Amino acid sequence: MRLMYLGDVVGRAGREKACQVIPDLRRSLGLDFVAVCAENAAHGFGLTAGIAQDFFASGADALTLGNHAWDQREMIAYIDREPRILRPINYPVGTPGRGAMLYTTAAGRKVLVVQCMGRLFMDPLDDPFAAVNAELERFRLGGGVDAVIVDIHAEATSEKMALGHFCDGRASLVAGTHSHIPTADAQILPGGTAYITDLGMCGDYDSVIGMKKDVSVSRFVRKMPTDKLSPATGDATVCGVVIQTDDRTGLAVSVHPIRIGGRLQSAMPVFDRETP
């Protein structure tokens, strides 16, 4: 299988570019499943039902959230009705929505997506390792599940890397989100799990992590109240990864960074062999 996961979409620039390229990438790369981190898609803060539908119409199969999950209040009621949107699985019991979902592709293959949030320098949620482990024990890769994507939305690179090794051999991909900067460590871990510390963002990189740079810089320099942060509106870069899995095991045989448009150096997958 070939699966793509796009990093944090920030504002109109990011979501328009992501929705523009997803249909072409599905066709040209032969993608079986597309996930998108959409938690900054609504003017930089949260997600709305209307924007979610735009992503689904473009070809996204699942949307993940994070620490901005409830910034748009309508999501509190909407998320229970839309299984294609995931919030962190380690929110307390009784929180609306779900943190994991087993999806079926057009070809009938099963893809589990699990989304968790880290605790270092983040909100003190429940243990993400225990929450993810419970899902991986419940839905075993290769045992009726063809692929597993685990997202860790976190600040600390150490926490992300620890979860990657914790899931190694039990997930197809462990990907970090939240910091909006694409890391250069895309790799396949010893047990066969593809890993990247951060996917980067889908947004304008002439900015401070997607927000207009003048206001952001002023906050650091003056330490005084400023205008509200708002997303940068220039040409966006779409960032993420594409993985290819072994159909027999569900483990990764390749992982490729993807960067399209905007200011960053471009990167596109080059597959050197077919999926077994």
N, C-alpha and C positions, 0 to 999 in steps of 0.2 A: 504494500500500500504506500501511497504518498500523501503525506499530511503537512499542512502549513499552519503555523501559528504566528499571528501578527501581534506586535507589541502595542503598548498603550496608545490609543488613538486620542489625540488632543485637539479639541475644538473642530470648527468647520473645515479648516484647511486639511487636517488629518483625516477626518471622516470622508470628505469628498474624494481625496486621493485614494484612500483605501477602497472605497466603494467603486471607484473607477477601474482599479487594477485587478480586483479580485476575479471578475468574470474572465478576463484574458488569461490570468495565471491558472485558473482552473482548467481552461482548455489547453494552453500551451504546455503546462507541466503535468497534465493528467492527474490532477489532484483528486483524491478520494474524500478528503475531509478538510474543512477550513475552520479554524477557531480564531477569534479576535478578542484582545483585551480592550474593552470599550468603556472603561470606568471614568475616563476623562473626556468622553465624546461630546457631552452636552455643555458647550461653552467652557470646557476645561474641568467641569465638576459633575461627575455622575453621568447617568444615562436616562433617556426618556423612552417611552414606548414607541414614539414615532421614529426616533433615530434607530432604535433596535430593528424596526421593520425595514428601514432602508438597508441595514447591513444584511438582513436575511434575504431581501430581494436581490442583493448583489451576489449572493452565493455563500455567505457565511453560514455555517452549521451550528456554531455555538459561540456565545459571547460570555466573557468572564468579567468580573468586577473586582473590587478590592476595598481599600480604605475609604473611597468615595462612593461606596455602594448606595448610600441613602441620601446623598446630597440633593437629588431630585426626589421630592417626597412621593411623587406618583409611583415610583418604583416599589415602594413598600407594599402597595396593594397589587401592583401589576406582576411582580416577580413570581407569585404563587401560580399565576395563570400561564406563565411562559417557561416551559422546561428547558428552552434553549438558552436561558440566561442563568449563570451560576454566580453565587456570592461565596465568600470564604466559608469553607466547610466547618471551620473551628469557631464560628460564632456560637453563642450559647444556645442550648436547646430551646426551641420555641421561636427563634428568629425566622421571619418569613423567608421563603425560598428554599433553595437546596444548594449544596456545595459539591455535589457529584451527580453525574447522569450518564447512563449508558445509551448511546445513540446508535442508530442503524443507518448505514450509508445506502445510497441508491443501489449498490451491488449486493446489499444484504449483509455486509460486514459490520461487526460490533466494535464501537469505539467508546471507551470510558474516558471521560474528562473529569478530573478532580482539581478543585481550586481551593488553595489554602492561603492564609496570611501569616507572615512571620510575626514574632513577638519582640525581637530586638529593635529598640527605637520605634516601635509601633504600639498600637493599642494592645493592652494585656488580654488577649483572647485565650481560648483554651489551647491545649497543646496541639500544634499542627502535625507533629510527627505521629502522635497516636491517632489523630483523626484520619490522616492519609493512610496509615497502616491498616486501619479497619476496613477501608475500601479496597485496598490491594489484597487483603485476605479474603474479602467477600467476592471480588471479581478478579480471578487470576488470569494473567496474561498467558495466552495459549490454551486456556481451559474454557473455551467458549467466548473469550474476548480476544479480538484480533489486534487491537492497539490500545495503549493507555497513554494519555497525556496528563501530566501533573504540572500545574502552575503554582509557583510560590511567589506571592506578591509581598515583597519584603525589602527593607533597607539594607540589611547586612549581607555582604557577599559570603561571609562565613556560614551564615544560616542557610543560604541558598545552596551552597556547595555541600553542606552536610546533608541536606535533604536529598540532593542528587545521589550521593553515595548510599544513603539510607534506602533509596528506591531502586538502586542499580540491580538489573536483572529482573525487575518486576514491573517496569514501565518502559514504554517505547521512547518517551521524551519527558524530561524534567526541565522546565524553562522558568527563569526568573523574570518578573516584571516589576514595575514601580519606579525604578530610578531613571527611566527614559533614555539611557545611554547604552547603545549596543556594545556588548563586550566581545572580545576577540578570542574567547575560549570555547567556541563550539567544538564539541568532541564527542566521541563514543567512549563511555566509561568501560572498565574491564568486564563488567557483567553484561554489556550490550545495550545499555540505556544511553540515548543521545542526551546531551546536556549543554546548556548555555546559561551563564549567570544572569544575563539580562538581554531580552530581545531588542531593547531600544524602543523608540516611539514611532508612531505615524503622526508626524507633525512638522512644523517649521523649525529647523535647527538654527536659524538666525534668531535666537531666543534664549531664555534661561529655562531649560527643560520644558519647552513648549509655550511658555508665557512671554508676553512682551517684555523685552529686555530692559527698557528704561525704568519701568516701575520696579522690576525685580532688583536691578542694581541699586536703585535708590533705597530700597529696604535694607540692603546690606550696608550701604555707605552711611546713611543718615540715622538709622535706627529710630525713625519717626514714622508716624502714620502716613500712608500713601494712598493713592487711588487703588481701587480693587484690582487684583490680578486678573488679566484676561488673556486668552490665547493669541499667540502671534498668528498673522494671517498671510504670510508669504508662502512661497512654493514649498510644499511638504515633501518629506522623504518617508516612504513606506519601509518599515524595518520589521524583520522577523526571521524565522527559519523554516526550511522545508526539510522534512526527514523522509527517508525511504526505509521501509521495514521488510523483514523476512516474513513471508506469508505463513511459514511453518511455526515460527516461534513468537512473532510479534515484536521482536527486538530490532533495534536499528542497524541498518547496514551502511547508512550514510546520513550526514547532517550538513546542511548548506545554509549559511547566512543569506538573507535576501535584503537588498537595499535598492530602492527604485526612486528616482527623481530627487529634487531638492539639492541640498548642498553637500551631502556625504558622497564618498566614493561609491559607485554602484557595485552591486554584487548580485549575481544570479546563479541558481543551481546549475551544475553540470553533472549529469548522471553518467557514471562510468560503467555501470552495469545494471541490468534489469533486476527487478525484485525476483528472488527465487520463488 
